[in-house]
Amino acid sequence: MGEFQFYPEQASTIAGPIDALYWTLTGLTLLFSIPIPFVILYFMVKYHHSRTVDRGNPSHTSMKLELGWTFGLLGIALGIFFWSSYLYFDIYRPAPANTLDIYVTGRQWMWHTQHPQGKRENNELHVPVNTRVRLIMTSQDVIHSFFIPAFRVKRDVLPGRYTTMWFEATKTGEYRIFCTEYCGTEHAAMGGRVVVMELADYQRWLREDLGVIPESAAPDTSGRPSQPPSAGGESSGQLSTMAAAGQQIFIAQGCIGCHGQQGRGRAPSLAGLYGAQVQLENGQTLTADENYIRESILNPRAQIVAGYPPIMPPYDGILNDQQINELIEYIRSLTSEEGTTR
């Protein structure tokens, strides 16, 4: 049997600050809750009706005591509020730059992960140590919740949209994954493991079982291929990246016929679209993130770009989640220069 642990070990950059807040709240709770029963018991005994105690002393108040008690507790409450708010925004704000993006799909009752370099896993997630990792997550059926106790990160995984969370593991090893949202009869069995590896080991792992990929396509610290994906996709001895697979889908579905020419086609150019501001027909301006691109693929009439007719057919029911993820990766790879990729 392993050594007993009162709570999970700290294995990410956010784990220490989260635990510090937790133990501070626990300490304050004990500080205020433990003495109260003893004070109550003391006054119950001292002022029991059978005791001859002088109860005629007039009550009086102390303004200093009242102000100190009021503003002292207010200061503690506000301190905890701002501290916890800072940690919340640190966890849930948009991920820092140069992250390794990995797609996670939840379904009853397993986790499926896909790396930009093309490798896929079930109920496992391999990541490099000391590297910022962003999980782009969606569900195929009901609401799930992706939780890694050792990293102190948890986020709901919703059908029909993406949610994200990021972490930076600080220790190599294996850590448990749980689903913390009841999702059906096998909910308790929906779990897995995170395997944190040295960066060189992670790069070698990406090549295992699926052939050797060229060094130009090996992940840098951002986790993205450094060379354009080939339209030919997967060839002998070479692993097809998600962007390359997305390019194949883009061509096979005929998307290039409308989105091919920058600013001159029947539909907006996709070059440099990801992360850009998009002007809609109704006057709104949106950021072209994963959720915007996903909705534009599945239900293109929901948000029509200004200056273009609503002629794109919906692909809901035609493309699955994996294909949508690959299309998003392909669109992300396009730069503002027509026909080039990152």
ABEGO torsion letter per residue (X at the ends): XBBBBABBBBABAAAAAAAAAAAAAAAAAAAAAAAAAAAAAAAAAAABAABBBBAABBBBBBAAAAAAAAAAAAAAAAAAAAAAAAAAAAAABBBBBGBBBBBBBBBOBBBBBBBAAGBBBBGBBBBBBGBBBBBBBBBABBBBBBBBAAAGBBBBBBBGBBBBBBBBBABBEBBBBBBABBAEAAAAABBEBBBBBBAAAAAAAAABGAEBBBAAABBBAAGBBABBBBAAEBBBGBBBBAAAAAAAAAAAAGAAAAAABBGABABBBABGABGBBBBBAAGBBBBBBAAAAAAAAABAAABBBBGBBBABBBABGABBAAAAAAAAAAAAABBABBGBBX
